[in-house]
Amino acid sequence: MKMIARPATPDAEALPEYRLSPAAPRAVEVTKRDGTRYAVVLNAAGVPVYCTCLGFHFRGRCRHAAMVADALEHHDISVDLS
């Protein structure tokens, strides 16, 4: 039986870069380097409650929603919550 080596886990610098931008009231667009876009929807308190990615659909959480929550907490992005 031939063993196939698994690739090493990428370090933080090798992971895709994301760009966050306000999309609409209570929504943030997350764009990956390859152009893939996801929408993260916020509740009135500014907490992410939904993302359009498959990960959120299946698990109820995802890295995109976590990134938006972190950016809002650190005031890296401003979103209209009205």
C-alpha positions as CSV (number, residue, x, y, z in Angstrom):
1,M,0.0,0.0,0.0
2,K,1.4,3.4,-1.0
3,M,1.1,6.2,1.5
4,I,0.3,9.7,0.3
5,A,1.8,12.5,2.3
6,R,-0.7,15.1,3.5
7,P,0.3,18.7,2.8
8,A,1.4,20.7,5.8
9,T,-1.1,22.9,7.4
10,P,-0.8,26.4,5.9
11,D,0.5,29.1,8.2
12,A,-1.5,32.3,8.8
13,E,0.4,34.2,6.0
14,A,-0.7,31.5,3.4
15,L,-4.4,31.8,4.2
16,P,-6.6,33.8,1.9
17,E,-7.0,37.5,2.6
18,Y,-10.5,38.9,3.0
19,R,-11.9,42.4,2.5
20,L,-14.8,43.6,4.6
21,S,-17.1,46.3,3.4
22,P,-20.6,47.6,4.5
23,A,-23.1,46.3,2.0
24,A,-26.5,47.5,3.3
25,P,-28.0,48.5,6.6
26,R,-27.0,45.6,9.0
27,A,-25.0,43.7,6.4
28,V,-21.3,43.3,5.6
29,E,-19.9,41.9,2.4
30,V,-16.9,39.7,2.9
31,T,-14.8,39.2,-0.3
32,K,-12.0,36.7,-0.6
33,R,-8.9,37.3,-2.6
34,D,-10.2,35.0,-5.4
35,G,-13.4,37.2,-5.7
36,T,-15.8,34.9,-3.9
37,R,-18.3,37.0,-1.9
38,Y,-20.4,36.3,1.2
39,A,-22.9,38.5,2.9
40,V,-23.0,38.6,6.7
41,V,-26.2,39.8,8.2
42,L,-26.3,41.5,11.6
43,N,-29.0,42.0,14.2
44,A,-29.9,45.4,15.6
45,A,-27.2,45.0,18.3
46,G,-24.5,44.5,15.6
47,V,-24.1,40.7,16.2
48,P,-23.7,38.5,13.1
49,V,-26.8,36.2,12.8
50,Y,-26.4,34.8,9.3
51,C,-23.8,34.3,6.5
52,T,-24.5,33.1,3.0
53,C,-21.6,30.6,3.0
54,L,-22.1,26.9,3.1
55,G,-20.3,26.6,6.4
56,F,-22.8,28.7,8.2
57,H,-25.7,26.9,6.5
58,F,-24.5,23.5,7.8
59,R,-22.8,24.5,11.2
60,G,-24.6,27.7,12.1
61,R,-21.2,29.5,12.4
62,C,-18.3,30.4,10.1
63,R,-15.1,32.3,9.9
64,H,-16.8,35.1,7.9
65,A,-19.2,35.9,10.7
66,A,-16.4,35.7,13.3
67,M,-14.2,38.1,11.2
68,V,-17.1,40.6,11.0
69,A,-17.7,40.3,14.8
70,D,-14.0,40.9,15.5
71,A,-13.8,43.9,13.1
72,L,-16.9,45.5,14.7
73,E,-15.5,44.9,18.2
74,H,-12.2,46.5,17.3
75,H,-13.9,49.4,15.3
76,D,-12.1,48.3,12.1
77,I,-15.4,48.7,10.2
78,S,-18.5,50.8,10.6
79,V,-22.0,49.5,9.7
80,D,-25.4,51.2,9.7
81,L,-27.5,49.3,12.3
82,S,-30.7,51.2,11.7
